[in-house]
Amino acid sequence: MAKFFPALAHTDSLGYLDERGNRNLMSVLRLLPENMQKRALMSLSFDESIHYDTTPDDGDKKSSVLAKMEMAKLEEVFVDCGAFHYSKLSTPKFLNGGFVRSSTTIDEWKKRHMSRKIDAHYLICSPDHIIHSDLTEEEVIARREFTRVSAKSFLELAGKLGNVTPIAVIHGRNIKERTSETEFMIGLGYKYIAFGGLVPLARDSKEVLHQIAGIEPLEQSDNIRIKPDSPLGLLRENGIKSHIFGLNSPEWYRWWKKLGVDSFDGSKLSQEGAANGIIWKVNYNVAEPKSAKDLYSRLQIKKIELREWEKEVQLSTLITSSDGNMDIDHAGWKYLQSARCTSPNCPAKDIVHNCDPRVTGSIEHNMGRMITNAYAFEEIMAQIDALYDRANQEDCTGEKEWLKNWRRIEVDE
């Protein structure tokens, strides 16, 4: 399984009432599936404090459901310097002030992460500057030089640190530029390389696959091979690990699994759930799935025909028409169904009600969809893993030809 790092910002939180009746916030991390609790991506652009406050003494102490949920140990923390948030600046600066440099990136990490003295491994990105098609050639050259110079000095500084894996970041407008940058970072000695700047291309999977693996848009699915001189081909040849920034839908996971990508991250769970009002529902027992899209459906909660609160003295719960039924019973759902929405901005604030993700209006409802989608994503990834294993063990011909869609993609000879 390619490791998934959920990207967490300071807004990925839930409200609750403490013993004095005051509203506080807690991280969603402790409510995610166990495997997702073990690793997270945190940007130096955001205040990460809330995601470290996940001991039994933190959070909703009134919840008997939460009290029974043991938080998994945070094993790996992926730290990026927040390049997305200064992508429009000619000179990289942290959102909280100060110029982005190799030394300041490490200083920020030490102050905000290492100082907590938790027993976790850190994967830290060398400072990068995103290259996109709207830049002038002069700007592209300047940004490329910043990323290269930073990568060299960062590797030297990170080499003196324990419990740290330095990550180089590759940008480019096309495969030629990405290949050149990959060769440069390999030459410096990086053992883990990430590909950035791909999110704007998310809807064009053929272009993404071409830029990182050299796959031609017109190639047939059963003949796809990673080109040896492509960025990903070079990493595979040199035994270097790969990471993909930002592309983390179920279908992208299928590709990363097939291509042998080591890790990926993203905020798709929050975007789909909290922002777009969508809940992922897992499709079980699909006979011959051709892609990850066959493994789940997307429930747009605003299209649920009937939604109303069944008023109770202690805690009102949501009643929906059949199109809004949720046949799930994981720990995250149990908490949401038993916990009170505390947002003063919720349209239903005059009713004491739970944090049902099938309505909007508060972070409890909105982030509830992120939590629900996280459990669905874990199940979808498990299905993809099983299909991948099956496709690489069985004969994918005749009636099983559909399994080719899940088979490993090798580097071309």
C-alpha positions in Angstrom: 0.0 0.0 0.0 1.3 3.5 -0.9 1.3 5.4 2.3 -1.4 8.1 2.6 -0.6 11.3 4.6 -3.8 13.2 5.3 -3.0 16.9 4.8 -4.2 18.7 8.0 -4.7 22.4 8.4 -5.6 24.3 11.6 -9.2 24.3 10.4 -9.5 20.4 10.5 -11.1 20.5 13.9 -14.4 19.8 15.7 -16.1 21.8 18.4 -17.2 20.4 21.8 -18.3 21.7 25.2 -15.9 21.3 28.1 -16.8 20.6 31.7 -17.5 24.3 32.3 -19.8 24.5 29.2 -17.3 26.5 27.2 -16.8 25.6 23.5 -13.4 24.3 22.5 -11.9 22.7 19.5 -10.2 19.3 19.0 -8.3 17.8 16.1 -10.1 15.5 13.7 -7.0 13.3 13.7 -8.1 11.2 16.7 -11.4 10.4 14.9 -9.8 9.2 11.7 -9.3 5.4 11.0 -6.4 4.0 12.9 -4.0 3.8 10.0 -4.6 7.4 9.2 -3.9 8.4 12.7 -0.3 7.2 12.3 0.8 9.8 9.8 -0.1 13.3 8.7 1.2 16.1 6.5 1.4 19.5 8.1 2.4 22.6 6.3 4.6 25.3 7.9 1.9 27.7 6.6 -0.5 26.6 9.4 -0.6 26.4 13.1 -0.2 22.6 13.7 -0.7 22.7 17.5 -4.2 21.2 17.7 -3.1 18.1 15.8 -0.5 17.3 18.5 -3.0 17.8 21.4 -4.6 14.3 21.1 -3.9 12.7 24.5 -6.8 11.4 26.6 -6.7 14.7 28.5 -7.5 16.6 25.3 -10.8 16.8 23.5 -14.4 15.9 24.4 -14.2 14.3 27.8 -17.9 14.1 28.1 -18.1 11.6 25.2 -18.2 8.0 26.3 -17.6 7.0 22.7 -14.4 9.0 22.5 -13.2 7.7 25.8 -13.2 4.2 24.3 -11.3 5.2 21.2 -7.5 4.7 21.7 -5.5 7.1 19.7 -2.8 5.4 17.5 0.8 6.5 17.9 1.7 9.2 15.4 4.6 7.5 13.6 5.4 9.8 10.7 4.9 13.5 10.1 5.4 15.0 6.6 6.4 18.7 6.9 6.3 21.0 3.8 7.4 24.6 3.7 4.0 25.8 2.4 5.0 26.6 -1.2 1.4 26.6 -2.4 0.7 29.6 -0.1 3.6 31.8 -1.5 3.2 30.6 -5.1 2.3 34.1 -6.2 5.3 35.8 -4.5 8.5 36.3 -6.3 10.4 35.8 -3.0 9.2 32.9 -0.8 7.9 33.9 2.6 6.2 32.0 5.4 2.6 33.1 6.1 3.6 33.8 9.7 6.5 35.9 8.6 10.1 35.5 7.6 11.8 34.4 4.4 11.8 30.8 3.4 15.4 29.4 3.3 16.9 26.0 4.1 18.0 27.2 7.5 14.8 28.9 8.4 12.7 25.9 7.3 14.7 23.7 9.7 14.5 26.3 12.5 10.7 26.4 12.1 10.5 22.6 12.2 12.6 22.4 15.3 10.5 25.1 17.1 7.1 23.8 16.1 7.5 20.1 15.7 10.8 18.7 17.2 10.3 20.7 20.4 7.3 18.5 21.2 9.7 15.6 21.7 7.3 13.0 20.3 8.7 9.7 19.1 7.9 10.2 15.4 9.9 10.1 12.2 9.9 13.4 10.2 9.9 13.7 6.4 10.8 17.3 5.7 10.7 19.0 2.3 13.5 21.1 1.0 12.2 24.7 0.3 10.7 24.8 -3.2 9.0 27.4 -5.5 6.1 26.2 -7.7 6.6 26.5 -11.4 3.4 26.9 -13.5 2.5 27.9 -17.0 1.6 31.5 -16.2 5.1 32.5 -15.4 7.6 34.3 -17.7 10.7 32.4 -18.7 12.7 34.6 -16.4 10.5 33.8 -13.5 10.7 30.1 -14.2 14.5 30.2 -14.3 14.6 32.1 -10.9 12.2 29.6 -9.3 14.1 26.6 -10.6 17.4 28.1 -9.3 15.8 28.8 -5.8 14.6 25.2 -5.6 18.0 23.8 -6.7 20.1 25.9 -4.4 17.8 25.2 -1.5 17.9 21.5 -2.2 21.7 21.4 -2.0 22.0 23.4 1.2 19.0 21.6 2.8 20.5 18.2 2.3 23.7 19.3 4.0 21.8 20.7 7.0 19.3 17.8 7.2 22.2 15.3 7.2 23.2 16.5 10.6 19.8 15.7 12.1 18.5 12.5 13.5 15.1 10.9 12.8 14.7 13.0 9.6 14.3 12.1 6.0 15.0 15.1 3.6 12.6 15.3 0.6 13.5 17.0 -2.6 10.6 18.5 -4.6 10.3 18.4 -8.4 8.4 21.0 -10.4 8.1 21.6 -14.2 5.8 22.5 -17.0 6.4 19.4 -18.9 8.2 16.0 -18.8 11.5 17.4 -20.1 11.7 19.9 -17.3 10.7 17.4 -14.6 13.2 14.9 -15.9 16.0 17.4 -15.8 15.1 18.4 -12.2 14.8 14.7 -11.2 18.3 14.0 -12.5 19.7 17.0 -10.6 18.1 15.9 -7.3 19.4 12.4 -7.8 22.8 13.8 -8.4 22.7 15.7 -5.1 22.0 12.4 -3.3 18.4 12.6 -2.3 16.8 9.2 -1.5 13.2 10.5 -1.4 11.7 12.8 -4.1 8.3 14.4 -4.3 6.5 15.6 -7.4 4.7 18.9 -6.9 2.6 21.3 -9.0 0.3 18.5 -10.3 -3.0 19.5 -8.7 -3.9 22.0 -11.5 -3.7 19.0 -13.9 -5.8 16.7 -11.7 -8.6 16.5 -14.3 -6.1 15.5 -17.0 -4.8 12.2 -15.8 -3.1 11.5 -19.2 -1.0 14.6 -18.8 -0.1 13.8 -15.2 1.0 10.2 -16.1 3.0 11.5 -19.1 4.8 14.1 -17.0 5.9 11.7 -14.2 6.1 8.3 -16.0 6.4 9.2 -19.7 3.2 7.3 -20.5 1.9 8.4 -23.9 -1.8 9.5 -23.9 -2.7 7.1 -26.7 -1.2 4.0 -25.2 -3.6 1.1 -24.5 -4.1 0.3 -20.9 -2.7 -3.3 -21.1 0.5 -2.0 -22.9 1.3 0.8 -20.5 4.9 0.9 -19.3 6.9 3.4 -17.3 9.6 5.0 -19.6 13.0 4.3 -18.1 14.2 7.9 -18.8 11.0 9.5 -17.2 11.2 11.0 -13.8 9.5 8.0 -12.1 11.6 5.6 -14.3 14.8 7.3 -13.0 13.7 6.9 -9.4 12.8 3.3 -9.8 16.2 2.6 -11.5 18.1 4.3 -8.7 16.0 2.8 -5.8 14.7 6.2 -4.8 11.3 6.6 -3.1 8.6 8.7 -4.7 5.9 11.0 -3.3 3.0 12.7 -5.0 1.6 16.0 -3.7 -2.1 16.7 -3.6 -3.6 14.0 -5.9 -5.4 11.7 -3.5 -8.8 10.6 -4.9 -9.6 6.9 -4.9 -8.8 6.7 -8.7 -5.4 8.4 -8.1 -4.7 5.9 -5.5 -5.3 3.1 -8.0 -2.7 4.7 -10.3 -0.1 5.2 -7.5 -0.5 1.6 -6.5 0.0 0.4 -10.0 3.0 2.7 -10.6 4.7 1.7 -7.4 4.6 5.2 -5.9 5.7 5.1 -2.2 3.5 7.8 -0.7 1.0 10.5 -1.4 -1.0 13.2 0.4 -3.9 15.6 0.1 -6.9 17.2 1.4 -9.5 15.6 -0.9 -11.4 14.2 2.1 -11.9 17.8 3.4 -12.6 19.3 0.0 -15.2 16.7 -1.0 -16.8 16.6 2.5 -16.5 19.9 4.3 -16.4 22.2 1.2 -18.5 20.4 -1.4 -21.0 18.6 0.8 -20.3 15.1 -0.5 -20.3 11.8 1.4 -18.5 8.8 -0.1 -20.5 5.6 0.1 -18.6 2.4 -0.5 -19.9 0.0 -3.2 -19.4 -3.6 -2.1 -19.3 -6.8 -4.2 -18.9 -5.0 -7.6 -18.4 -7.9 -10.0 -15.9 -6.5 -12.5 -14.7 -3.0 -11.4 -12.8 -1.2 -14.2 -11.6 1.7 -12.1 -11.8 3.0 -8.5 -14.9 5.0 -9.5 -16.8 1.7 -9.6 -16.0 1.1 -5.9 -17.9 4.0 -4.4 -20.7 6.6 -5.1 -20.9 10.2 -4.1 -23.9 11.3 -2.1 -24.6 15.1 -2.5 -26.3 15.8 0.8 -28.3 18.8 -0.6 -30.1 16.4 -2.9 -31.4 14.2 -0.1 -35.2 14.5 -0.5 -36.1 14.8 3.2 -34.0 16.0 6.1 -35.5 17.0 9.4 -34.5 16.8 13.1 -36.4 14.4 15.3 -36.5 16.5 18.4 -35.5 14.8 21.7 -34.9 16.3 25.1 -31.3 15.2 25.4 -30.1 15.2 21.8 -32.1 15.5 18.6 -31.1 13.3 15.7 -31.6 13.5 11.9 -34.3 11.7 10.0 -33.9 11.4 6.3 -35.7 9.9 3.3 -34.3 6.6 2.1 -31.8 8.3 -0.3 -30.0 9.6 2.7 -29.6 6.3 4.6 -26.1 5.6 5.8 -25.4 1.9 6.5 -22.2 2.4 8.5 -21.1 1.7 12.0 -17.5 2.8 12.4 -16.2 4.6 15.5 -16.2 8.0 13.7 -19.8 7.7 12.8 -20.7 6.6 16.4 -19.1 9.7 17.8 -20.8 12.1 15.4 -24.2 10.5 16.1 -23.6 10.9 19.9 -21.9 14.2 20.1 -23.5 17.6 20.2 -23.1 20.3 17.6 -21.9 23.4 19.5 -21.5 25.9 16.7 -23.2 29.2 17.3 -23.5 29.7 13.5 -25.4 26.4 12.9 -28.9 27.1 11.3 -30.3 24.5 13.8 -28.6 26.1 16.8 -32.0 26.5 18.6 -32.3 22.7 18.7 -29.9 20.6 20.8 -28.7 18.2 18.0 -25.9 15.9 17.1 -23.1 16.3 14.6 -24.8 14.5 11.7 -22.7 15.0 8.5 -25.8 14.9 6.3 -26.5 18.6 7.0 -24.4 21.8 6.7 -24.0 24.9 8.8 -21.2 24.2 11.3 -17.7 22.7 11.4 -19.1 19.8 13.3 -21.4 18.8 10.5 -18.9 19.7 7.7 -15.9 18.0 9.2 -18.1 15.1 10.1 -18.2 14.4 6.3 -14.4 14.5 6.2 -14.3 11.9 9.0 -16.9 9.8 7.3 -15.1 10.0 4.0 -11.8 9.0 5.6 -13.3 5.6 6.7 -14.8 5.1 3.3 -11.4 5.9 1.7 -9.7 3.3 3.9 -12.2 0.7 2.7 -11.8 1.7 -0.9 -8.0 1.5 -0.6 -8.3 -1.9 0.9 -10.4 -3.1 -2.1 -7.8 -1.6 -4.5 -5.0 -3.4 -2.7 -6.9 -6.7 -2.9 -7.7 -6.2 -6.6 -4.0 -5.3 -7.3 -2.8 -8.5 -5.5 -5.3 -10.6 -7.5 -4.4 -9.0 -10.8 -0.7 -9.8 -10.2 -1.3 -13.4 -9.2 -3.9 -14.5 -11.6 -4.1 -14.9 -15.4 -5.8 -11.7 -16.7 -7.1 -13.2 -19.9 -10.5 -14.3 -21.2 -13.2 -13.6 -18.6 -10.6 -12.1 -16.3 -9.3 -9.6 -18.8 -10.9 -6.7 -16.8 -8.3 -7.4 -14.1 -5.6 -5.8 -16.3 -6.9 -2.5 -15.0 -5.4 -3.3 -11.6 -2.1 -4.9 -12.7 1.3 -3.5 -11.8 2.9 -1.2 -14.3 6.6 -2.0 -14.9 9.4 0.0 -16.2 10.0 -0.5 -19.9 13.1 -2.4 -20.9 
